[in-house]
Amino acid sequence: MAPLAQRTMTEPRVDCDLPGPRSAELLARQERRESNARTYPRHLPIALAEAAGSFVRDVDGNVFIDFLTGAGVLSLGHNHPELVSSVTAQLGVLTHGLDFPTPVKDEFLEAQLSMLPVTMRNRTKAHFCGPTGANAIEAAVKLCKIATGRGDIVTFQGGFHGSTHATMALTGLVSQKRPVPNSVPGTHFFPYSYCGRCPLDLSPDTCSTNCVAYLERSLTDSNGGIPLPAAVVLELVQGEGGVVPATTDFVRRLRALTRELGIPLIVDEVQTGCGRTGTWFAFEQYGIEPDVVVASKALSGIGTPIALILYDAALDTWASGAHIGTFRGNQLAFAAGVEAVRIFRRDDVLGNVRRRGAQIHDRLTPLMAHPWVRDVRGRGLMWGIELADPDSGRPAADFAGAVQTRALRRGLIVERGGRDDCVVRILPPLNVAADVVDTACSILVDAIETGHP
Ligand SMILES: Cc1ncc(COP(=O)(O)O)c(C=O)c1O
């Protein structure tokens, strides 16, 4: 008999209460033996058996559309056959290579550089990091501190950059930071251009990006209290922060300011990178060139872990061993990444991201008429529906939780984020088909229209 994944999964189907009996058993064993810090199965109570494309099957045989895609890692869906073949072929050749050059690594970097704007290709150097986004952010910050000889970092409210000690320090999420005393000193938070919840309480109609003007004045004021920073760290679309795209004005002025003051601009493309927003990197849509680009999640397209920073060669002043790590040479990830870039070009996957993004826009924006829907926003295939109490404007976390649960019961896996987790988020595979998007949107709309709890 064929393995389950090879039997078709073409539509969602949930045949029992969730969790089903086998999932319940594994979840109970997990609860007994694994850490209290575990997250996803608390809100999505299923145990996974197998997956293919945009679908995943739980151990009870229920089939779900997976619009979480391993937190944005599986850009070409689960088990893309050509990526599976490239990883399988590489397995018998070489799997782990530290930072030695290898043919497949060379091909991988060539492919990555070819995806950069032409003007950046010849001045870009790469450093392969430990295989997580957080590790690469740490490397980017160290690179800039060493190159500038400065110690302070500017970052933005609502941003997420990882869970290590230093990346958590750069992250807005207070609940994660509160229990861990003594954060990394020299980190300064400024308002992001999130007009829907403007910390300066200005209206988008009267404000011409006062948030970036505030940053400009703070950094140029001789009494501003902040020494010239080593770097500014920016997400172009805040993902965990609730799918908040930065405004174009904000980003362009920030780029101009950092250039004028000689501050390296690090763009965190861990989530937005590798096609997620409709261009290979999100910064391309803003007409800017950053000094450092951080990429990780979807670099291999199939979840074989890898992370790297791409940076201006002028910053390359650090010494041998300045950022080491055992797992910097995942040859399986390199092989898959080469194949992923080839598939993106051959299948016009970026075109699909834009078309399916437009489809999601058309299907979900009518939800704005719902009193509890405060906003529907996104770029490419990264979308969020922000839910808030219509009377108080407070984040409607319970409603968002109920929507996530209802969607799961109807066969759709979605994520949450934003203030108090009040934003229902979707991160579909970038090669997702139109009919799957259609089914998923119907489930989501229905889960919201069923009403607030
Ligand atoms: C924008 C951004 N930066 C960094 C990270 C951290 O990546 P990792 O979980 O691989 O350490 C994430 C993870 O979600 C992210 O979304």
The ligand as a Gaussian input file, in Angstrom:
#p B3LYP/6-31G(d) Opt

LIG

0 1
 C       11.053000      38.371000      11.452000
 C       11.648000      37.251000      12.241000
 N       12.921000      37.354000      12.652000
 C       13.509000      36.367000      13.339000
 C       12.816000      35.226000      13.686000
 C       13.483000      34.153000      14.486000
 O       13.716000      33.030000      13.710000
 P       14.011000      31.627000      14.397000
 O       12.740000      31.210000      15.071000
 O       14.387000      30.719000      13.281000
 O       15.108000      31.851000      15.359000
 C       11.484000      35.083000      13.282000
 C       10.707000      33.888000      13.638000
 O        9.522000      33.812000      13.501000
 C       10.889000      36.123000      12.532000
 O        9.616000      36.047000      12.129000

